[in-house]
Amino acid sequence: MDAFSLVPPDWSQNAIHGLKFCCPRCHEAASKAQRVWINRRAPVLCEDYRRKWQEFYHCECQQAWWAWNSDRPPSELTKPTE
């Protein structure tokens, strides 16, 4: 599975919105997902003219969910700005 494929995977068809950027069923983080697909073909234009897109995740609990890339929390791997 290619996360950047132009064709949506079958499992993404029944995805539900993960409002807290985690699986709505079991609350696991996106990093625990078994599969990922980013819908880069249909970006949404925000008020400040930035684009955002949907990221789809297929969780270990078999729940498919999606969230906006702009809602993703900051990475723990980046250094905090001072």
N, CA and C of each residue as an Amber inpcrd file, in Angstrom:
protein
   246
   0.8550000  -1.1820000   0.0000000   0.0000000   0.0000000   0.0000000
   0.8900000   1.2300000   0.0000000   0.6530000   2.0720000  -0.9550000
   1.3880000   3.3210000  -1.0800000   0.5660000   4.4560000  -0.4790000
   1.0740000   5.1010000   0.5390000   0.3470000   6.1790000   1.2050000
   0.0300000   7.3340000   0.2680000   0.8000000   7.4670000  -0.8250000
   0.6070000   8.5710000  -1.7620000  -0.0550000   8.1330000  -3.0600000
  -0.6390000   6.9590000  -3.0830000  -1.3360000   6.4690000  -4.2730000
  -2.4730000   7.4140000  -4.6370000  -2.7290000   7.5390000  -5.9300000
  -3.8340000   8.3890000  -6.3800000  -5.1830000   7.7120000  -6.2170000
  -5.1650000   6.4020000  -6.0720000  -6.4000000   5.6220000  -5.9560000
  -6.6590000   5.3070000  -4.4840000  -7.8220000   5.6880000  -3.9590000
  -8.0940000   5.3880000  -2.5440000  -8.2350000   3.8910000  -2.2990000
  -7.6880000   3.3980000  -1.2050000  -7.8360000   1.9750000  -0.8890000
  -9.2740000   1.6750000  -0.4540000  -9.6820000   0.4430000  -0.6330000
 -11.0440000   0.0330000  -0.2730000 -11.3690000   0.3050000   1.1900000
 -10.4020000   0.1010000   2.0800000 -10.6790000   0.2610000   3.5120000
 -10.9940000   1.7060000   3.9000000 -10.6370000   2.6680000   3.0530000
 -10.8860000   4.0820000   3.3870000 -12.3390000   4.5060000   3.1410000
 -13.0970000   3.6890000   2.4380000 -14.4570000   4.0660000   2.0660000
 -15.3940000   4.2590000   3.2520000 -15.2040000   3.5210000   4.3270000
 -16.0790000   3.6050000   5.5020000 -15.4080000   4.3020000   6.6860000
 -14.3940000   5.1020000   6.3980000 -13.6660000   5.7860000   7.4650000
 -14.5400000   6.8420000   8.1400000 -14.3270000   6.9890000   9.4490000
 -15.0420000   8.0170000  10.2010000 -14.0350000   9.0620000  10.6780000
 -14.5170000  10.2420000  10.9670000 -13.6450000  11.3510000  11.3530000
 -13.1300000  11.1700000  12.7780000 -11.8240000  11.1170000  12.9170000
 -11.1860000  11.0630000  14.2310000 -10.9370000  12.4840000  14.7130000
 -11.8250000  13.0090000  15.5020000 -11.7760000  14.4180000  15.8970000
 -10.5640000  14.7820000  16.7490000 -10.0030000  13.8230000  17.4620000
  -8.8590000  14.0980000  18.3410000  -7.5520000  13.5380000  17.7790000
  -7.5030000  13.3330000  16.4740000  -6.3540000  12.7760000  15.7670000
  -5.8770000  11.4710000  16.3930000  -6.8490000  10.6260000  16.6880000
  -6.5740000   9.2750000  17.1520000  -7.7570000   8.4190000  16.7240000
  -7.6140000   7.1230000  16.8550000  -8.6940000   6.2230000  16.4700000
  -9.9220000   6.4900000  17.3420000 -11.0650000   6.7390000  16.7350000
 -12.2670000   7.0130000  17.5270000 -12.7620000   5.8010000  18.3260000
 -12.3460000   4.6030000  17.9250000 -12.8020000   3.3990000  18.6230000
 -11.9260000   3.0440000  19.8170000 -10.6170000   2.9150000  19.5730000
  -9.7290000   2.4520000  20.6480000  -8.7840000   3.5410000  21.1520000
  -8.7780000   4.6910000  20.5250000  -8.0000000   5.8660000  20.9170000
  -6.4850000   5.6960000  20.7500000  -6.0760000   4.7640000  19.9000000
  -4.6470000   4.6160000  19.6010000  -4.1910000   5.7660000  18.6960000
  -2.9320000   6.1130000  18.8010000  -2.3610000   7.1900000  17.9940000
  -2.2380000   6.7610000  16.5330000  -2.1390000   7.7350000  15.6660000
  -1.9820000   7.4690000  14.2360000  -0.7270000   6.6460000  13.9610000
   0.2880000   6.8100000  14.7790000   1.5360000   6.0600000  14.5880000
   1.3540000   4.5540000  14.7630000   0.2740000   4.1340000  15.3740000
  -0.0030000   2.7160000  15.5740000  -0.8180000   2.1040000  14.4300000
  -1.1950000   2.9130000  13.4520000  -2.0350000   2.4250000  12.3570000
  -1.3060000   1.3730000  11.5240000  -2.0700000   0.4290000  11.0040000
  -1.5070000  -0.6090000  10.1480000  -1.3190000  -0.1160000   8.7240000
  -2.1980000   0.7870000   8.2800000  -2.1400000   1.3270000   6.9240000
  -2.4510000   2.8210000   6.9630000  -1.8950000   3.5320000   5.9880000
  -2.1180000   4.9740000   5.8860000  -2.3150000   5.3350000   4.4260000
  -3.2280000   6.2570000   4.1910000  -3.4000000   6.8150000   2.8460000
  -3.6940000   8.2950000   2.9660000  -3.0170000   9.1160000   2.1700000
  -3.2070000  10.5590000   2.1850000  -3.9180000  10.9660000   0.9000000
  -5.0570000  11.6180000   1.0490000  -5.8480000  12.0490000  -0.1000000
  -5.3050000  13.3850000  -0.6090000  -4.2820000  13.3190000  -1.4340000
  -3.6390000  14.5270000  -1.9560000  -4.3390000  15.0620000  -3.2000000
  -5.3200000  14.3270000  -3.7140000  -6.0050000  14.7600000  -4.9360000
  -7.1150000  15.7650000  -4.6730000  -7.5520000  15.8810000  -3.4310000
  -8.6740000  16.7700000  -3.1230000  -8.3530000  17.6600000  -1.9300000
  -7.3770000  18.5640000  -2.0750000  -7.0740000  19.4460000  -0.9500000
  -8.1950000  20.4640000  -0.7340000  -8.2700000  20.9440000   0.4830000
  -9.2360000  21.9820000   0.8400000  -8.4310000  23.2580000   1.0540000
  -8.9330000  24.3470000   0.5300000  -8.2580000  25.6290000   0.6890000
  -8.7840000  26.3260000   1.9350000  -7.8900000  26.6890000   2.8400000
  -8.2680000  27.3480000   4.0900000  -8.3820000  28.8570000   3.8810000
  -8.8360000  29.5330000   4.9150000  -9.0020000  30.9840000   4.8520000
  -7.6930000  31.7140000   4.5430000  -6.5830000  31.1890000   5.0350000
  -5.2870000  31.8280000   4.7870000  -4.6150000  31.2850000   3.5240000
  -5.3840000  30.6560000   2.6620000  -4.9470000  30.1140000   1.3660000
  -3.9660000  28.9600000   1.4880000  -3.8850000  28.3600000   2.6500000
  -3.0980000  27.1380000   2.8070000  -3.9680000  25.9530000   2.4240000
  -3.3280000  24.9200000   1.9360000  -4.0540000  23.7000000   1.6020000
  -3.9700000  22.7220000   2.7650000  -5.0560000  21.9980000   2.9580000
  -5.0330000  20.8890000   3.9050000  -5.7060000  19.7070000   3.2230000
  -5.3660000  18.5230000   3.6800000  -5.9270000  17.3220000   3.0700000
  -6.2250000  16.2880000   4.1410000  -6.9860000  15.3040000   3.7270000
  -7.3750000  14.2360000   4.6480000  -6.2900000  13.1690000   4.6920000
  -6.0190000  12.6990000   5.8980000  -5.1330000  11.5590000   6.1070000
  -5.9980000  10.4280000   6.6360000  -5.9410000   9.2920000   5.9930000
  -6.7410000   8.1290000   6.3680000  -5.8480000   7.1010000   7.0520000
  -6.3740000   6.5130000   8.1190000  -5.6400000   5.5210000   8.8910000
  -6.5040000   4.2850000   9.0780000  -5.8680000   3.1210000   9.0100000
  -6.5510000   1.8540000   9.2870000  -5.8980000   1.2970000  10.5480000
  -6.6250000   1.3650000  11.6290000  -6.1000000   1.0410000  12.9540000
  -5.9600000  -0.4700000  13.1730000  -5.2040000  -0.8130000  14.2040000
  -5.0490000  -2.2130000  14.6160000  -6.3800000  -2.8430000  15.0070000
  -7.3230000  -2.0260000  15.4880000  -8.6400000  -2.5380000  15.8970000
  -9.5940000  -2.6750000  14.6980000  -9.0820000  -2.4560000  13.5060000
  -9.8100000  -2.5730000  12.2370000 -10.7240000  -1.3840000  11.9280000
 -10.6710000  -0.3300000  12.7350000 -11.4510000   0.8760000  12.4580000
 -10.6790000   1.7550000  11.4730000 -11.3520000   2.1800000  10.4190000
 -10.7690000   3.1470000   9.4910000 -11.2250000   4.5300000   9.9310000
 -10.2950000   5.4660000   9.9860000 -10.6270000   6.8170000  10.4030000
  -9.7770000   7.8090000   9.6220000 -10.2210000   9.0570000   9.6360000
  -9.4770000  10.0930000   8.9470000  -9.4380000  11.3550000   9.7970000
  -8.4680000  12.2110000   9.4870000  -8.3470000  13.5090000  10.1400000
  -7.6530000  14.4610000   9.1700000  -7.8170000  15.7340000   9.4060000
  -7.1240000  16.7410000   8.5970000  -5.6590000  16.7700000   8.9810000
  -4.7850000  16.9120000   8.0080000  -3.3520000  16.9820000   8.3160000
  -3.0350000  18.1700000   9.2080000  -3.8150000  19.2290000   9.1180000
  -3.5760000  20.4160000   9.9450000  -3.9280000  20.1880000  11.4170000
  -4.6370000  19.1160000  11.7210000  -5.0080000  18.7980000  13.1060000
  -4.0000000  17.8870000  13.7940000  -2.9940000  17.4310000  13.0450000
  -2.0050000  16.5210000  13.6120000  -1.2220000  17.2370000  14.7090000
  -1.0670000  16.6200000  15.8690000  -0.3000000  17.2610000  16.9470000
   1.1790000  17.3550000  16.5770000   1.9210000  18.2630000  17.2070000
   3.3540000  18.3910000  16.9160000   4.0860000  17.0840000  17.2130000
   5.0830000  16.8110000  16.4360000   5.8650000  15.5950000  16.6180000
   6.7180000  15.6880000  17.8700000   6.8280000  14.5830000  18.5610000
   7.6990000  14.5270000  19.7410000   9.1600000  14.4510000  19.3260000
   9.4150000  14.2770000  18.0340000  10.7810000  14.1710000  17.5290000
  11.3840000  15.5250000  17.1740000  10.5700000  16.5570000  17.1330000
  11.0900000  17.8860000  16.8140000  11.4550000  18.6210000  18.0900000
  12.4060000  19.5140000  17.9500000  12.8260000  20.3120000  19.1030000
  11.8420000  21.4500000  19.3110000  11.4980000  21.7460000  20.5520000
  10.6140000  22.8940000  20.7930000  11.3220000  24.1990000  20.4680000
  10.5840000  25.1530000  19.9420000  11.1660000  26.4570000  19.6430000
  11.1920000  27.3150000  20.8920000  12.2190000  28.0820000  21.0240000
  12.3540000  28.9210000  22.2230000  11.9850000  30.3410000  21.9350000
